[in-house]
Amino acid sequence: MSIKSNTYILILAMLGAAAPAPAQDATFSARSLTPETALKAAQAALKKCRDDGFQVAVAVVDRGGLLQVMLRDRFAGPHTPRMATDKAWSAVTFRTNTADLDRVTQPGMPQHGIRLRPRVAAVAGGMMIEGAGALLGGIGVSGAPGGDRDDVCAAAGIAAIRDSIEF
């Protein structure tokens, strides 16, 4: 090969090495609950609490923590809509059910300060809604006597939509 040919090959090789790598996609797709699915979960949670004799509020938030559905039974306390929303929001924000958040934020625990933040509801009754390995939203229930009973109702809401969110 001639020097001229070698020079061209060298230049082409250097240009190829200097070329930018293909960019990663600039966008992504994320699954979200439809309003109908969020409503179905809220209605099932409300029904479970009613069947158990409790008047509650139920909130469903999307994966970003924004309210999608709020249901309040007629005799649920005036504080329950806000508390249900904060429970659902906390579950999504911290990517954990609020009963677990309650356990790890007790006084003396390293994460105790989280409880002092606005909107954080570190008490049972808020659960993540997950489907096919993705966080889709959260559900919060407030008004039953004890967070453990709120949890039972929230779990009933998730169970009602399980088949439609798993695929």
Legacy VTK file of the C-alpha trace (Angstrom):
# vtk DataFile Version 3.0
C-alpha trace
ASCII
DATASET POLYDATA
POINTS 167 float
0.000 0.000 0.000
1.116 3.521 -0.635
1.660 6.151 1.987
-1.375 7.972 0.621
-3.591 4.883 1.126
-2.236 4.348 4.622
-2.947 7.977 5.448
-6.562 7.651 4.284
-7.026 4.470 6.323
-5.521 6.143 9.391
-7.772 9.195 8.981
-10.868 7.016 8.580
-9.927 4.973 11.650
-9.438 8.131 13.708
-12.751 9.568 12.535
-14.498 6.333 13.421
-12.963 6.339 16.892
-13.894 9.992 17.399
-17.506 9.523 16.302
-19.958 9.934 19.151
-21.468 6.774 20.573
-25.152 6.306 19.844
-27.180 8.324 22.334
-29.511 6.574 24.726
-33.185 7.122 24.161
-34.257 10.564 25.277
-37.641 9.323 26.488
-39.112 6.266 28.147
-42.513 4.709 28.605
-44.108 4.148 31.982
-47.241 2.268 32.927
-49.961 4.145 34.786
-53.279 3.258 36.338
-56.298 4.257 34.299
-58.889 6.330 36.161
-61.265 3.364 35.902
-58.754 1.006 37.507
-57.958 3.492 40.277
-61.685 3.931 40.941
-62.230 0.160 41.056
-59.479 -0.191 43.677
-60.917 2.638 45.775
-64.445 1.241 45.595
-63.271 -2.233 46.639
-61.343 -0.807 49.601
-64.349 1.275 50.670
-66.639 -1.757 50.373
-64.321 -3.919 52.487
-64.264 -1.325 55.241
-68.049 -0.888 55.060
-68.519 -4.655 55.255
-66.315 -4.632 58.360
-68.408 -1.806 59.856
-66.019 1.109 59.305
-66.632 4.500 57.713
-63.442 5.541 55.925
-61.894 7.636 53.201
-59.897 6.006 50.414
-57.367 7.738 48.173
-55.564 6.390 45.117
-52.558 8.284 43.776
-50.606 7.734 40.576
-46.949 6.746 40.415
-45.948 10.383 40.891
-48.069 10.778 44.020
-50.820 12.841 42.384
-54.369 12.150 43.510
-56.475 10.151 41.039
-59.453 9.099 43.162
-60.854 10.145 46.534
-63.862 8.447 48.118
-65.184 9.399 51.559
-67.966 7.510 53.239
-70.659 9.766 54.620
-69.714 9.363 58.297
-65.936 9.234 57.904
-64.197 11.904 59.945
-63.295 15.236 58.376
-59.571 14.454 58.707
-59.779 11.140 56.832
-59.557 12.357 53.203
-56.279 14.190 53.867
-54.862 11.314 55.909
-55.796 8.720 53.268
-54.151 10.848 50.580
-51.010 11.314 52.664
-50.806 7.563 53.318
-51.043 6.785 49.596
-48.535 9.554 48.792
-46.091 8.296 51.438
-46.258 4.732 50.104
-45.379 5.953 46.602
-42.795 8.526 47.671
-40.837 6.171 49.909
-41.542 3.074 47.784
-42.743 1.131 50.814
-46.000 0.359 52.554
-46.632 2.799 55.378
-46.797 0.050 58.024
-43.137 -0.641 57.184
-42.387 3.086 57.183
-43.925 3.266 60.666
-41.571 0.565 61.952
-38.352 2.125 60.595
-39.105 5.705 61.688
-39.822 5.174 65.381
-38.154 7.543 67.876
-34.477 6.705 68.240
-34.266 5.162 64.755
-31.927 6.780 62.191
-34.855 7.629 59.869
-37.063 9.132 62.587
-36.736 12.630 61.090
-38.792 11.575 58.071
-41.877 11.679 60.294
-41.381 15.413 60.741
-41.719 16.185 57.024
-45.011 17.574 55.709
-47.393 14.989 54.242
-45.477 11.975 55.582
-47.923 9.488 57.085
-45.798 6.894 58.852
-48.749 4.844 60.049
-50.327 1.730 58.550
-52.985 2.123 55.885
-50.949 3.139 52.834
-49.811 0.571 50.284
-47.953 0.595 46.999
-49.831 -0.600 43.929
-47.399 -2.643 41.853
-47.968 -4.573 38.659
-45.562 -6.614 36.563
-42.641 -5.346 38.617
-43.472 -1.650 38.224
-44.767 0.881 40.729
-48.132 2.064 39.395
-49.424 4.110 42.316
-50.531 3.943 45.904
-53.708 3.458 47.895
-54.407 4.934 51.309
-57.240 4.248 53.727
-58.066 6.256 56.841
-60.857 5.957 59.373
-60.911 2.367 60.581
-59.976 1.915 64.241
-56.272 1.252 63.766
-53.931 1.295 60.828
-53.906 -2.497 60.674
-57.591 -2.435 59.748
-56.956 0.332 57.213
-54.303 -1.975 55.713
-56.834 -4.800 55.311
-59.112 -2.504 53.321
-56.249 -1.152 51.193
-55.174 -4.724 50.426
-58.736 -5.523 49.316
-58.570 -2.599 46.903
-55.349 -3.893 45.382
-56.720 -7.445 45.189
-59.709 -6.166 43.195
-57.452 -4.912 40.393
-54.631 -7.472 40.604
-55.625 -9.360 37.437
-55.857 -6.182 35.372
-52.437 -4.819 36.393
-50.373 -8.026 36.163
-49.197 -8.940 32.697
LINES 1 168
167 0 1 2 3 4 5 6 7 8 9 10 11 12 13 14 15 16 17 18 19 20 21 22 23 24 25 26 27 28 29 30 31 32 33 34 35 36 37 38 39 40 41 42 43 44 45 46 47 48 49 50 51 52 53 54 55 56 57 58 59 60 61 62 63 64 65 66 67 68 69 70 71 72 73 74 75 76 77 78 79 80 81 82 83 84 85 86 87 88 89 90 91 92 93 94 95 96 97 98 99 100 101 102 103 104 105 106 107 108 109 110 111 112 113 114 115 116 117 118 119 120 121 122 123 124 125 126 127 128 129 130 131 132 133 134 135 136 137 138 139 140 141 142 143 144 145 146 147 148 149 150 151 152 153 154 155 156 157 158 159 160 161 162 163 164 165 166
